[in-house]
Amino acid sequence: MNFPQKIIKVLEKSNKPLKSSQILALLKKADPTISIDKKTLNQIIWKDLRQKINYNSTDFTISIKGKFDENGITKKIPNEDRGAKSIHTIATNPYEFPVDLKKEINLVDVLKIVAEEKLRLGTHEANLMAENITIRLKKKYGSK
């Protein structure tokens, strides 16, 4: 079994959304011979499992799509849906989303999100990307 399958198995068995450090601990508990670090685990989650997981940016937890609601509580399955054999999803383009022109995006909020993601990822490439985004946004829109 490869790492993405092992990660999915851990998330399916969990009764609550998990942080990546908790996933790593459970993987190592299940198989002490696993030699994976948190950075590699995060790369697998964000590259291989991105379409199968939900990420909660308020508490940095990860769960299988559809298993929990926004509060981390297991969803109740209606009786008529219990016999369903598959889940149908529609692929969406992340760059196509409804825009409310009445609301403005605050540059400070965007820069705060970029800084949080830089800290969360913690890789050299993430640091360079965050710095580049910050510089480009400040040049284009000015800084406050």
MODELLER restraints for C-alpha pairs under 7 A, 6 or more apart:
rsr = mdl.restraints
at = mdl.atoms
rsr.add(forms.Gaussian(group=physical.xy_distance, feature=features.Distance(at['CA:4:A'], at['CA:44:A']), mean=6.65, stdev=0.5))
rsr.add(forms.Gaussian(group=physical.xy_distance, feature=features.Distance(at['CA:4:A'], at['CA:48:A']), mean=6.83, stdev=0.5))
rsr.add(forms.Gaussian(group=physical.xy_distance, feature=features.Distance(at['CA:4:A'], at['CA:49:A']), mean=6.84, stdev=0.5))
rsr.add(forms.Gaussian(group=physical.xy_distance, feature=features.Distance(at['CA:10:A'], at['CA:23:A']), mean=6.86, stdev=0.5))
rsr.add(forms.Gaussian(group=physical.xy_distance, feature=features.Distance(at['CA:11:A'], at['CA:63:A']), mean=6.04, stdev=0.5))
rsr.add(forms.Gaussian(group=physical.xy_distance, feature=features.Distance(at['CA:11:A'], at['CA:64:A']), mean=6.24, stdev=0.5))
rsr.add(forms.Gaussian(group=physical.xy_distance, feature=features.Distance(at['CA:12:A'], at['CA:64:A']), mean=6.76, stdev=0.5))
rsr.add(forms.Gaussian(group=physical.xy_distance, feature=features.Distance(at['CA:16:A'], at['CA:72:A']), mean=6.17, stdev=0.5))
rsr.add(forms.Gaussian(group=physical.xy_distance, feature=features.Distance(at['CA:17:A'], at['CA:61:A']), mean=5.50, stdev=0.5))
rsr.add(forms.Gaussian(group=physical.xy_distance, feature=features.Distance(at['CA:17:A'], at['CA:62:A']), mean=5.34, stdev=0.5))
rsr.add(forms.Gaussian(group=physical.xy_distance, feature=features.Distance(at['CA:17:A'], at['CA:63:A']), mean=4.81, stdev=0.5))
rsr.add(forms.Gaussian(group=physical.xy_distance, feature=features.Distance(at['CA:17:A'], at['CA:72:A']), mean=6.13, stdev=0.5))
rsr.add(forms.Gaussian(group=physical.xy_distance, feature=features.Distance(at['CA:18:A'], at['CA:61:A']), mean=4.94, stdev=0.5))
rsr.add(forms.Gaussian(group=physical.xy_distance, feature=features.Distance(at['CA:18:A'], at['CA:62:A']), mean=5.24, stdev=0.5))
rsr.add(forms.Gaussian(group=physical.xy_distance, feature=features.Distance(at['CA:18:A'], at['CA:63:A']), mean=6.53, stdev=0.5))
rsr.add(forms.Gaussian(group=physical.xy_distance, feature=features.Distance(at['CA:19:A'], at['CA:60:A']), mean=6.12, stdev=0.5))
rsr.add(forms.Gaussian(group=physical.xy_distance, feature=features.Distance(at['CA:19:A'], at['CA:61:A']), mean=4.46, stdev=0.5))
rsr.add(forms.Gaussian(group=physical.xy_distance, feature=features.Distance(at['CA:19:A'], at['CA:62:A']), mean=5.94, stdev=0.5))
rsr.add(forms.Gaussian(group=physical.xy_distance, feature=features.Distance(at['CA:20:A'], at['CA:42:A']), mean=6.96, stdev=0.5))
rsr.add(forms.Gaussian(group=physical.xy_distance, feature=features.Distance(at['CA:21:A'], at['CA:38:A']), mean=6.73, stdev=0.5))
rsr.add(forms.Gaussian(group=physical.xy_distance, feature=features.Distance(at['CA:24:A'], at['CA:38:A']), mean=6.79, stdev=0.5))
rsr.add(forms.Gaussian(group=physical.xy_distance, feature=features.Distance(at['CA:28:A'], at['CA:34:A']), mean=5.94, stdev=0.5))
rsr.add(forms.Gaussian(group=physical.xy_distance, feature=features.Distance(at['CA:52:A'], at['CA:64:A']), mean=6.10, stdev=0.5))
rsr.add(forms.Gaussian(group=physical.xy_distance, feature=features.Distance(at['CA:52:A'], at['CA:65:A']), mean=5.78, stdev=0.5))
rsr.add(forms.Gaussian(group=physical.xy_distance, feature=features.Distance(at['CA:53:A'], at['CA:62:A']), mean=6.61, stdev=0.5))
rsr.add(forms.Gaussian(group=physical.xy_distance, feature=features.Distance(at['CA:53:A'], at['CA:63:A']), mean=5.53, stdev=0.5))
rsr.add(forms.Gaussian(group=physical.xy_distance, feature=features.Distance(at['CA:53:A'], at['CA:64:A']), mean=4.49, stdev=0.5))
rsr.add(forms.Gaussian(group=physical.xy_distance, feature=features.Distance(at['CA:53:A'], at['CA:65:A']), mean=4.87, stdev=0.5))
rsr.add(forms.Gaussian(group=physical.xy_distance, feature=features.Distance(at['CA:54:A'], at['CA:62:A']), mean=5.68, stdev=0.5))
rsr.add(forms.Gaussian(group=physical.xy_distance, feature=features.Distance(at['CA:54:A'], at['CA:63:A']), mean=5.30, stdev=0.5))
rsr.add(forms.Gaussian(group=physical.xy_distance, feature=features.Distance(at['CA:54:A'], at['CA:64:A']), mean=6.01, stdev=0.5))
rsr.add(forms.Gaussian(group=physical.xy_distance, feature=features.Distance(at['CA:54:A'], at['CA:65:A']), mean=5.29, stdev=0.5))
rsr.add(forms.Gaussian(group=physical.xy_distance, feature=features.Distance(at['CA:55:A'], at['CA:61:A']), mean=5.84, stdev=0.5))
rsr.add(forms.Gaussian(group=physical.xy_distance, feature=features.Distance(at['CA:55:A'], at['CA:62:A']), mean=4.72, stdev=0.5))
rsr.add(forms.Gaussian(group=physical.xy_distance, feature=features.Distance(at['CA:55:A'], at['CA:63:A']), mean=6.73, stdev=0.5))
rsr.add(forms.Gaussian(group=physical.xy_distance, feature=features.Distance(at['CA:56:A'], at['CA:62:A']), mean=6.44, stdev=0.5))
rsr.add(forms.Gaussian(group=physical.xy_distance, feature=features.Distance(at['CA:67:A'], at['CA:74:A']), mean=5.87, stdev=0.5))
rsr.add(forms.Gaussian(group=physical.xy_distance, feature=features.Distance(at['CA:67:A'], at['CA:75:A']), mean=6.02, stdev=0.5))
rsr.add(forms.Gaussian(group=physical.xy_distance, feature=features.Distance(at['CA:68:A'], at['CA:74:A']), mean=4.36, stdev=0.5))
rsr.add(forms.Gaussian(group=physical.xy_distance, feature=features.Distance(at['CA:68:A'], at['CA:75:A']), mean=5.22, stdev=0.5))
rsr.add(forms.Gaussian(group=physical.xy_distance, feature=features.Distance(at['CA:69:A'], at['CA:75:A']), mean=5.96, stdev=0.5))
rsr.add(forms.Gaussian(group=physical.xy_distance, feature=features.Distance(at['CA:111:A'], at['CA:134:A']), mean=6.33, stdev=0.5))
rsr.add(forms.Gaussian(group=physical.xy_distance, feature=features.Distance(at['CA:114:A'], at['CA:130:A']), mean=5.85, stdev=0.5))
rsr.add(forms.Gaussian(group=physical.xy_distance, feature=features.Distance(at['CA:115:A'], at['CA:130:A']), mean=6.80, stdev=0.5))
rsr.add(forms.Gaussian(group=physical.xy_distance, feature=features.Distance(at['CA:118:A'], at['CA:126:A']), mean=5.62, stdev=0.5))
rsr.add(forms.Gaussian(group=physical.xy_distance, feature=features.Distance(at['CA:118:A'], at['CA:127:A']), mean=5.57, stdev=0.5))
rsr.add(forms.Gaussian(group=physical.xy_distance, feature=features.Distance(at['CA:118:A'], at['CA:130:A']), mean=6.02, stdev=0.5))
